[in-house]
Amino acid sequence: MQSEPTKSELEILQILWQFGPSTVRFVNDQLNEQKRAVQYTSTLKLMQIMTEKGMLESDKSSMKHIYTPTIEEKKTKGFLLEKFVDTMYNGSSSSLMMQLLGNKKTSKTEIEEIRKMLDKLDNHPS
């Protein structure tokens, strides 16, 4: 990964991953709706910086610039999760899972989904 996204950059990426290529206005409106009050000019500047870093690309062919993420959601989240597990759990994903399941009231449906995933892993070891 060329550059690790900051918290604010991740918020923007989440919106673009969820809604697809978007204008700064749309992203700013979503941030204000979902997260916190953010000034349009702050969102614009951050998206310009993200473009300079290579995280976004901008289509300037129309009056409204459309921004598209250049980094993949799955790959980025995988990288950040791996870094988190390494830092917080000494690389032990089982410790992370035990913490997650111990801290939260896990529904029967979620437990069944976890079981199915574990069964798949048992049947198709990598």
Summary of the structure (lengths in Angstrom):
residues: 126
radius of gyration: 18.4
end to end distance: 23.3
largest distance: 52.9
contacts: 297
relative contact order: 0.11
helix: 65%
strand: 7%
